[in-house]
């Protein structure tokens, strides 16, 4: 097969297909599906991915592949298949779907090097090429007589490896290794020959007479208390040699993880795990919904299922929401499976991510724990995929390739004939509806571990507090309980879904609210820098002393953010030690982990935070949880507002009383009568599900209907309205009578970054032609979408962001 079918890295409608390229004879045995190549395309050279191979083309004259970037394919045949499926599902370009699967480093500019991996049995022809060096430039290999086929054989045998030296900062991390070139007897002879005054050189050689193993140069110099200057002559004389070795960055390398043994399962857990193990034994694809209350031991079921998969020499993917990737979760997995675990999430540097990905690609690990993108781990023999907190919206990618990790998991599960487990205390309505219908298998855990009871919940009506003259953001009940916990040496968690100091700044005389000049949204006041910031386009300006409209001095902050709450807490309970966790305090690498460790070590009484503290935290000493503004989410223009509110209250409440001490929850709200708040305080998912489904059915929302959301944006408002109007008319004309086409309407945030945004939405049950119609629309507007700062049309088949 001497022709490669390549998808090129030019994301456009016209190039979203395979192009044929000839394979030069020197690359014949290296080019295979999944490798990245450089191909001529028009006047330029660009990156492409080989999708398949063939021996005939309908074109007579083919251009040749110019370079091959991978010796080992970057994408497995299965991932190429998933990419194709994803491209059809989301109407994204095939090339964008392939890129979403690869670490950032593989998309940067780089040069290639060959690295020596194995000192023993080093083939003669490579010995000549390397000439005693540990690393050579790839071009030296290309100019040598060694064929690509031989090189590929050596790579497969682990003798050498091809490395990408990235021109950005994310390069491979290396260390210099020193080892003796002579045996102990010859070393003793060289020791005699060294001049007496060369004391430092003698110490180094003396060290190697005793120890034959190679060791890092840094360690050698500190053990022998010598310097690089003393080492250099010994290398030049051929007594010792130096070479570079790759050190895979382990983001958790500095930590010893205590090994943990499996816990005996409760009766309920055994009932839940049994069908999963059954599906593993039969090697068949099933989707399970593990519906278990917070603290019911879902993680142990995950761990024991994965153990079963590892016993059969297969691999496992475990997804957790980005914010729940707490060090605690990593610790549980590393503790149980040791070095077999790779971890992928956004807190790692691009280099660390690449190294973790490489471990998976080289089959050095069998379990990957990670956020959304870990669903594309290049495993070849998957045995199980688990998605914890499956209701989390962070599993949905909101830009470019708008995929949902749950859908990808199920697709990969089908290909590998393996089970997919979705776990949650508050499953997404769509998932629960599928389980009730029997499309998924329902597994239930209704009790907490050690029979701990669910924390008792008290709803506080903040309207009553106002009537009684309490204008503070803390109800008297919550304040008393906080003081009580501090007196008893216990800890509390306070949750508020807003960062910053105040939500907006308003003039009390004329009512003017300071807005972002580029977006239709009020600026948020950040106290520490005395600045107003836009959380959408990053615009910043200093806090004004007077109203820019009427010049009145009575300009005040309204609403509350985490910074403000922290300040008020210090005034009301001066003795309280508070740790604040939000985007602003966890920007630095490792800050997340440090703050949680401090709280775990009882260096603080109160953990105050935004969404990132709602999940996965497990501290035995936390006996009180306070939710400050439970209705914040209810007022958003989103049909999932009630569902999100129910989920958040349930999840945050689940942080209390997880061990021996009983827990209490205080929920402050202005609408205590709302069913989502009422039922969340009773942990009654079943009733909430029934209530919410009635509304969804009445208003034609999922799970009864599917949605397609179009968002159109452009700097000119009239242009946006006109294009959206045309899309609506076209869809109304072409779709069936049953489909509802709504719009055009301005988005809830009509202007972001000086671009106007309009939306329209299709609600439908079955429209087999819809994707073809949308492709026609995108094709029609393609030229306008290519223009600098031109038209943007995004289509989302599972919208989670309706703003």
MARKOL-583668 format. One record per residue (C-alpha): x, y negated, z negated; residue number from 0. Coordinates in steps of 0.05 Angstrom, whole numbers. Layout:
x,y,z,rose
X,Y,Z,NUM
...
REM end
This chain:
x,y,z,rose
0,0,0,0
36,-62,24,1
-18,-115,19,2
-40,-148,-46,3
-108,-180,-55,4
-95,-242,-97,5
-139,-293,-132,6
-104,-360,-131,7
-101,-412,-186,8
-142,-464,-150,9
-209,-468,-186,10
-259,-488,-131,11
-319,-457,-96,12
-280,-447,-31,13
-222,-410,-63,14
-262,-367,-110,15
-247,-304,-70,16
-189,-257,-55,17
-133,-275,-7,18
-89,-223,27,19
-13,-228,20,20
42,-183,46,21
87,-150,-6,22
161,-154,12,23
195,-86,7,24
237,-106,-54,25
172,-119,-94,26
135,-57,-69,27
141,-18,-134,28
130,-77,-180,29
69,-109,-152,30
7,-77,-182,31
-61,-101,-205,32
-55,-149,-264,33
13,-179,-248,34
22,-253,-237,35
55,-274,-172,36
77,-338,-138,37
46,-344,-69,38
48,-397,-13,39
-19,-431,-7,40
-23,-485,45,41
39,-528,37,42
50,-511,-36,43
70,-451,-79,44
21,-432,-133,45
6,-379,-185,46
-39,-321,-168,47
-63,-256,-200,48
-60,-190,-162,49
-129,-159,-166,50
-121,-98,-121,51
-77,-68,-67,52
-93,-43,3,53
-57,-21,66,54
-98,-58,118,55
-122,-129,126,56
-169,-160,176,57
-119,-216,187,58
-61,-203,235,59
-11,-252,206,60
-2,-251,131,61
44,-294,88,62
86,-257,37,63
87,-260,-39,64
146,-304,-58,65
159,-282,-129,66
133,-233,-182,67
127,-261,-252,68
112,-197,-290,69
145,-130,-291,70
91,-105,-338,71
21,-128,-316,72
-5,-186,-359,73
-76,-161,-349,74
-100,-89,-353,75
-146,-60,-298,76
-203,-62,-348,77
-193,-136,-363,78
-193,-151,-288,79
-260,-116,-285,80
-286,-155,-346,81
-261,-220,-313,82
-303,-205,-251,83
-364,-190,-294,84
-353,-253,-335,85
-347,-296,-272,86
-415,-271,-249,87
-447,-279,-317,88
-425,-350,-331,89
-418,-374,-258,90
-346,-393,-274,91
-288,-386,-225,92
-256,-317,-228,93
-187,-348,-239,94
-213,-387,-300,95
-241,-323,-329,96
-173,-289,-323,97
-137,-348,-354,98
-182,-349,-414,99
-155,-279,-430,100
-82,-299,-433,101
-41,-336,-486,102
-24,-408,-471,103
50,-393,-461,104
35,-353,-398,105
4,-415,-366,106
65,-460,-378,107
127,-472,-334,108
184,-424,-350,109
246,-390,-325,110
258,-316,-334,111
313,-278,-369,112
332,-205,-378,113
345,-182,-449,114
383,-121,-472,115
341,-81,-520,116
378,-16,-529,117
453,-11,-542,118
458,65,-537,119
452,101,-470,120
457,34,-434,121
459,52,-359,122
525,40,-324,123
496,-6,-270,124
464,-51,-323,125
528,-50,-364,126
564,-82,-304,127
508,-132,-294,128
505,-154,-367,129
581,-152,-375,130
578,-150,-450,131
524,-204,-457,132
457,-194,-492,133
417,-241,-447,134
426,-257,-373,135
388,-303,-326,136
337,-265,-284,137
368,-293,-220,138
431,-251,-234,139
389,-188,-230,140
355,-213,-166,141
424,-224,-134,142
449,-155,-156,143
439,-90,-120,144
390,-62,-171,145
320,-53,-143,146
256,-77,-175,147
233,-4,-180,148
295,13,-222,149
285,-48,-265,150
212,-29,-278,151
236,40,-299,152
286,10,-348,153
232,-37,-376,154
184,22,-386,155
239,61,-421,156
252,2,-468,157
324,-8,-446,158
315,-80,-424,159
258,-130,-425,160
238,-190,-382,161
229,-254,-423,162
197,-319,-405,163
238,-378,-429,164
183,-430,-430,165
201,-501,-413,166
153,-527,-464,167
171,-518,-537,168
138,-450,-544,169
199,-408,-529,170
220,-340,-555,171
252,-342,-623,172
320,-310,-624,173
375,-296,-674,174
449,-280,-661,175
469,-210,-682,176
541,-190,-697,177
565,-118,-693,178
633,-82,-692,179
659,-57,-624,180
708,-9,-659,181
698,51,-705,182
719,45,-780,183
789,75,-768,184
804,26,-711,185
777,-31,-753,186
825,-13,-809,187
882,-15,-759,188
860,-84,-734,189
857,-107,-807,190
931,-88,-814,191
948,-127,-750,192
913,-191,-773,193
961,-245,-800,194
960,-249,-876,195
940,-323,-876,196
876,-307,-836,197
841,-291,-901,198
770,-306,-877,199
779,-262,-815,200
804,-206,-859,201
742,-212,-903,202
696,-205,-843,203
733,-144,-814,204
736,-115,-884,205
660,-121,-888,206
651,-81,-824,207
700,-27,-847,208
649,-14,-903,209
585,-27,-863,210
576,-5,-790,211
506,-33,-779,212
496,-96,-737,213
469,-156,-776,214
446,-227,-763,215
504,-276,-759,216
472,-321,-811,217
469,-264,-862,218
541,-242,-846,219
569,-311,-857,220
533,-321,-923,221
550,-250,-948,222
624,-259,-933,223
624,-334,-950,224
658,-350,-884,225
645,-396,-825,226
632,-388,-750,227
703,-413,-737,228
732,-350,-770,229
685,-305,-731,230
701,-333,-662,231
773,-306,-655,232
749,-236,-675,233
697,-237,-619,234
749,-263,-569,235
797,-206,-588,236
743,-154,-575,237
739,-130,-648,238
667,-154,-658,239
614,-176,-610,240
556,-225,-614,241
490,-220,-577,242
422,-252,-581,243
362,-213,-604,244
288,-233,-602,245
255,-242,-669,246
180,-235,-662,247
151,-292,-702,248
107,-261,-756,249
62,-316,-784,250
55,-273,-847,251
127,-248,-846,252
147,-281,-911,253
94,-242,-949,254
93,-172,-977,255
22,-147,-972,256
2,-101,-1028,257
-22,-36,-999,258
-95,-21,-1015,259
-130,46,-1015,260
-201,57,-989,261
-255,47,-1042,262
-306,102,-1054,263
-370,82,-1017,264
-437,73,-1051,265
-495,115,-1028,266
-522,56,-987,267
-454,45,-954,268
-448,119,-937,269
-516,117,-904,270
-495,56,-864,271
-427,83,-841,272
-453,152,-822,273
-484,132,-754,274
-421,92,-736,275
-376,152,-750,276
-425,196,-711,277
-420,149,-651,278
-343,151,-656,279
-342,227,-658,280
-388,231,-597,281
-347,177,-561,282
-409,140,-541,283
-426,67,-535,284
-478,42,-585,285
-491,-27,-614,286
-503,-29,-689,287
-529,-87,-730,288
-501,-82,-801,289
-549,-126,-840,290
-521,-132,-910,291
-531,-185,-964,292
-469,-227,-982,293
-423,-186,-1026,294
-453,-119,-1006,295
-387,-89,-982,296
-392,-96,-907,297
-316,-105,-902,298
-303,-37,-933,299
-347,-5,-880,300
-307,-41,-826,301
-241,-19,-856,302
-261,54,-863,303
-291,56,-792,304
-226,27,-765,305
-185,79,-804,306
-225,133,-769,307
-209,102,-702,308
-134,98,-719,309
-134,171,-740,310
-156,187,-669,311
-99,145,-642,312
-145,92,-614,313
-148,16,-624,314
-195,-32,-658,315
-215,-105,-649,316
-242,-142,-710,317
-271,-211,-697,318
-284,-261,-752,319
-307,-333,-744,320
-250,-383,-739,321
-267,-413,-806,322
-273,-346,-841,323
-203,-326,-820,324
-184,-339,-890,325
-119,-312,-915,326
-163,-266,-957,327
-188,-231,-895,328
-118,-223,-866,329
-94,-197,-932,330
-147,-142,-934,331
-129,-118,-865,332
-53,-123,-873,333
-60,-90,-941,334
-98,-31,-911,335
-63,-21,-844,336
4,-55,-856,337
45,-73,-794,338
-7,-42,-746,339
-45,-108,-749,340
-37,-168,-703,341
-72,-233,-722,342
-96,-284,-670,343
-127,-351,-688,344
-120,-426,-675,345
-78,-438,-737,346
-18,-404,-704,347
31,-441,-661,348
30,-423,-587,349
95,-384,-597,350
66,-344,-654,351
3,-329,-614,352
46,-305,-556,353
87,-259,-601,354
24,-229,-631,355
-4,-218,-561,356
62,-186,-540,357
57,-136,-597,358
-12,-116,-572,359
13,-111,-500,360
72,-68,-520,361
25,-23,-560,362
63,-37,-625,363
-2,-52,-662,364
-69,-18,-662,365
-114,-68,-696,366
-125,-141,-678,367
-160,-188,-726,368
-177,-254,-696,369
-225,-308,-675,370
-265,-311,-610,371
-208,-303,-559,372
-182,-239,-593,373
-240,-203,-557,374
-193,-202,-496,375
-137,-165,-532,376
-102,-123,-478,377
-116,-56,-511,378
-122,4,-464,379
-155,54,-511,380
-208,17,-552,381
-244,58,-605,382
-287,5,-639,383
-304,-70,-636,384
-330,-105,-698,385
-358,-175,-701,386
-366,-201,-772,387
-415,-258,-786,388
-442,-246,-716,389
-491,-304,-721,390
-434,-356,-722,391
-437,-406,-665,392
-360,-407,-661,393
-364,-341,-622,394
-391,-382,-564,395
-339,-418,-521,396
-366,-488,-506,397
-321,-509,-448,398
-301,-483,-380,399
-317,-408,-384,400
-378,-410,-429,401
-375,-339,-454,402
-403,-309,-518,403
-356,-261,-552,404
-414,-215,-570,405
-431,-204,-496,406
-358,-191,-478,407
-354,-141,-537,408
-414,-103,-512,409
-388,-102,-441,410
-320,-75,-464,411
-355,-26,-510,412
-392,3,-449,413
-328,9,-409,414
-291,44,-466,415
-352,85,-489,416
-342,60,-560,417
-388,31,-613,418
-396,-44,-626,419
-415,-65,-697,420
-447,-133,-709,421
-447,-151,-783,422
-482,-208,-820,423
-524,-226,-880,424
-564,-273,-835,425
-563,-244,-765,426
-579,-288,-705,427
-653,-283,-690,428
-639,-254,-621,429
-596,-199,-651,430
-646,-181,-706,431
-703,-180,-655,432
-664,-131,-612,433
-652,-86,-673,434
-725,-89,-693,435
-744,-70,-622,436
-695,-11,-623,437
-646,-38,-571,438
-593,-39,-627,439
-588,8,-686,440
-604,-26,-752,441
-561,-9,-813,442
-580,-42,-879,443
-543,-58,-944,444
-593,-89,-992,445
-552,-88,-1056,446
-488,-123,-1077,447
-427,-82,-1098,448
-424,-60,-1172,449
-498,-75,-1173,450
-482,-149,-1184,451
-545,-189,-1178,452
-555,-244,-1126,453
-543,-313,-1158,454
-606,-348,-1183,455
-624,-409,-1142,456
-655,-475,-1165,457
-684,-524,-1115,458
-678,-597,-1136,459
-724,-647,-1103,460
-681,-709,-1094,461
-743,-753,-1084,462
-760,-741,-1158,463
-689,-760,-1178,464
-698,-826,-1140,465
-765,-840,-1174,466
-732,-830,-1241,467
-678,-880,-1225,468
-621,-832,-1208,469
-590,-862,-1146,470
-527,-818,-1148,471
-514,-763,-1099,472
-513,-714,-1157,473
-578,-691,-1191,474
-575,-690,-1267,475
-583,-614,-1267,476
-522,-605,-1222,477
-479,-653,-1262,478
-496,-618,-1328,479
-481,-550,-1298,480
-414,-575,-1270,481
-393,-601,-1338,482
-415,-536,-1371,483
-372,-495,-1323,484
-311,-537,-1336,485
-322,-529,-1412,486
-326,-454,-1403,487
-264,-450,-1358,488
-304,-426,-1298,489
-302,-454,-1227,490
-352,-485,-1179,491
-358,-494,-1104,492
-392,-557,-1076,493
-414,-557,-1004,494
-428,-618,-959,495
-430,-613,-884,496
-396,-680,-870,497
-325,-703,-871,498
-303,-775,-881,499
-326,-825,-933,500
-392,-851,-907,501
-432,-832,-847,502
-442,-903,-821,503
-431,-976,-836,504
-490,-1024,-834,505
-502,-1098,-847,506
-555,-1107,-902,507
-577,-1174,-874,508
-589,-1160,-800,509
-587,-1084,-799,510
-530,-1081,-748,511
-496,-1012,-747,512
-423,-1009,-723,513
-422,-963,-662,514
-367,-934,-620,515
-355,-977,-558,516
-348,-914,-514,517
-402,-868,-543,518
-473,-877,-567,519
-458,-859,-639,520
-445,-895,-704,521
-372,-897,-727,522
-353,-859,-790,523
-317,-896,-846,524
-253,-863,-872,525
-234,-894,-938,526
-161,-874,-943,527
-140,-911,-881,528
-196,-964,-888,529
-215,-947,-816,530
-277,-931,-775,531
-269,-870,-731,532
-310,-838,-675,533
-312,-762,-685,534
-327,-753,-610,535
-275,-793,-571,536
-225,-810,-627,537
-234,-885,-620,538
-211,-921,-684,539
-216,-992,-710,540
-206,-1027,-777,541
-264,-1035,-825,542
-293,-1105,-814,543
-300,-1154,-873,544
-363,-1185,-845,545
-419,-1167,-797,546
-396,-1178,-724,547
-469,-1199,-707,548
-492,-1247,-762,549
-425,-1257,-799,550
-457,-1237,-865,551
-410,-1210,-918,552
-460,-1156,-940,553
-433,-1101,-897,554
-441,-1034,-933,555
-430,-959,-924,556
-489,-911,-920,557
-493,-836,-924,558
-440,-793,-957,559
-380,-754,-933,560
-333,-708,-971,561
-284,-765,-987,562
-339,-805,-1020,563
-364,-745,-1060,564
-294,-732,-1085,565
-288,-804,-1110,566
-356,-803,-1144,567
-339,-737,-1178,568
-276,-767,-1207,569
-317,-824,-1236,570
-372,-781,-1265,571
-329,-723,-1291,572
-259,-753,-1299,573
-231,-688,-1328,574
-250,-646,-1267,575
-194,-623,-1221,576
-220,-625,-1150,577
-193,-593,-1086,578
-223,-622,-1022,579
-224,-579,-960,580
-245,-609,-893,581
-215,-622,-825,582
-176,-682,-853,583
-142,-644,-910,584
-126,-580,-871,585
-93,-611,-810,586
-23,-588,-830,587
-3,-516,-816,588
-14,-471,-876,589
-54,-524,-914,590
-117,-481,-911,591
-81,-423,-945,592
-45,-467,-996,593
-109,-501,-1019,594
-146,-435,-1027,595
-87,-404,-1064,596
-86,-463,-1112,597
-161,-454,-1124,598
-151,-379,-1134,599
-95,-393,-1184,600
-145,-437,-1222,601
-107,-502,-1210,602
-174,-535,-1198,603
-244,-531,-1227,604
-283,-552,-1165,605
-273,-534,-1092,606
-308,-587,-1050,607
-314,-574,-975,608
-349,-572,-909,609
-368,-512,-867,610
-299,-480,-874,611
-314,-459,-946,612
-381,-426,-930,613
-354,-359,-907,614
-312,-301,-931,615
-287,-333,-996,616
-285,-285,-1054,617
-265,-315,-1121,618
-287,-278,-1184,619
-287,-341,-1227,620
-337,-380,-1185,621
-403,-381,-1221,622
-436,-444,-1193,623
-449,-466,-1122,624
-478,-535,-1107,625
-506,-553,-1039,626
-510,-628,-1035,627
-552,-644,-974,628
-588,-582,-953,629
-630,-618,-901,630
-572,-648,-862,631
-579,-595,-807,632
-655,-594,-807,633
-659,-662,-775,634
-618,-646,-714,635
-652,-643,-645,636
-641,-568,-639,637
-691,-511,-638,638
-643,-470,-681,639
-641,-524,-736,640
-683,-482,-785,641
-643,-419,-770,642
-576,-454,-781,643
-602,-484,-846,644
-625,-416,-872,645
-559,-384,-853,646
-516,-438,-885,647
-553,-439,-951,648
-551,-363,-955,649
-477,-360,-937,650
-455,-415,-985,651
-498,-386,-1041,652
-464,-320,-1030,653
-399,-349,-1057,654
-425,-348,-1129,655
-425,-291,-1179,656
-390,-241,-1134,657
-355,-204,-1191,658
-372,-194,-1265,659
-396,-264,-1281,660
-467,-282,-1261,661
-475,-338,-1210,662
-522,-397,-1202,663
-538,-440,-1142,664
-565,-511,-1141,665
-595,-535,-1075,666
-608,-610,-1070,667
-658,-629,-1017,668
-710,-680,-997,669
-754,-627,-966,670
-757,-569,-1016,671
-823,-546,-985,672
-791,-529,-917,673
-797,-454,-905,674
-723,-445,-887,675
-700,-477,-952,676
-753,-442,-993,677
-739,-373,-964,678
-663,-381,-965,679
-667,-395,-1040,680
-703,-328,-1047,681
-655,-291,-1000,682
-715,-268,-960,683
-690,-259,-889,684
-748,-215,-869,685
-801,-269,-883,686
-758,-322,-852,687
-752,-280,-789,688
-828,-271,-784,689
-841,-345,-795,690
-789,-369,-746,691
-810,-319,-692,692
-881,-347,-692,693
-853,-416,-677,694
-805,-391,-624,695
-861,-354,-589,696
-907,-415,-590,697
-854,-462,-562,698
-824,-413,-511,699
-755,-407,-542,700
-707,-347,-549,701
-713,-290,-563,702
-780,-293,-525,703
-751,-334,-468,704
-682,-345,-438,705
-654,-415,-431,706
-609,-447,-379,707
-584,-517,-397,708
-556,-565,-345,709
-515,-624,-370,710
-497,-676,-318,711
-448,-732,-333,712
-419,-792,-295,713
-396,-863,-312,714
-456,-891,-274,715
-523,-881,-310,716
-567,-887,-248,717
-525,-835,-212,718
-534,-785,-270,719
-609,-795,-271,720
-615,-786,-196,721
-573,-721,-194,722
-610,-691,-254,723
-677,-709,-222,724
-656,-674,-157,725
-635,-611,-195,726
-703,-610,-231,727
-742,-617,-166,728
-701,-563,-131,729
-709,-513,-189,730
-783,-527,-195,731
-793,-514,-121,732
-751,-450,-118,733
-765,-414,-184,734
-829,-375,-198,735
-892,-405,-230,736
-875,-373,-297,737
-811,-414,-307,738
-814,-480,-345,739
-767,-533,-318,740
-760,-590,-368,741
-727,-657,-357,742
-691,-698,-336,743
-678,-728,-404,744
-619,-765,-435,745
-577,-721,-481,746
-583,-734,-556,747
-514,-766,-549,748
-527,-804,-485,749
-457,-832,-476,750
-391,-801,-495,751
-325,-830,-473,752
-359,-879,-426,753
-395,-824,-389,754
-471,-821,-388,755
-502,-752,-401,756
-570,-726,-379,757
-599,-657,-387,758
-651,-611,-358,759
-671,-542,-382,760
-702,-479,-352,761
-742,-433,-397,762
-755,-366,-364,763
-768,-292,-375,764
-743,-262,-310,765
-714,-302,-252,766
-669,-256,-211,767
-653,-310,-160,768
-633,-364,-211,769
-558,-354,-208,770
-557,-358,-131,771
-597,-423,-134,772
-549,-453,-185,773
-491,-434,-141,774
-523,-471,-84,775
-529,-533,-128,776
-456,-530,-150,777
-434,-519,-78,778
-475,-579,-55,779
-443,-626,-105,780
-373,-596,-102,781
-340,-655,-66,782
-368,-705,-116,783
-344,-661,-173,784
-273,-661,-146,785
-267,-737,-147,786
-225,-769,-201,787
-273,-787,-258,788
-329,-761,-214,789
-392,-722,-226,790
-393,-665,-276,791
-447,-611,-277,792
-443,-558,-331,793
-489,-498,-334,794
-498,-459,-398,795
-538,-395,-398,796
-537,-388,-474,797
-537,-459,-500,798
-518,-467,-573,799
-499,-541,-568,800
-560,-580,-546,801
-532,-648,-563,802
REM end
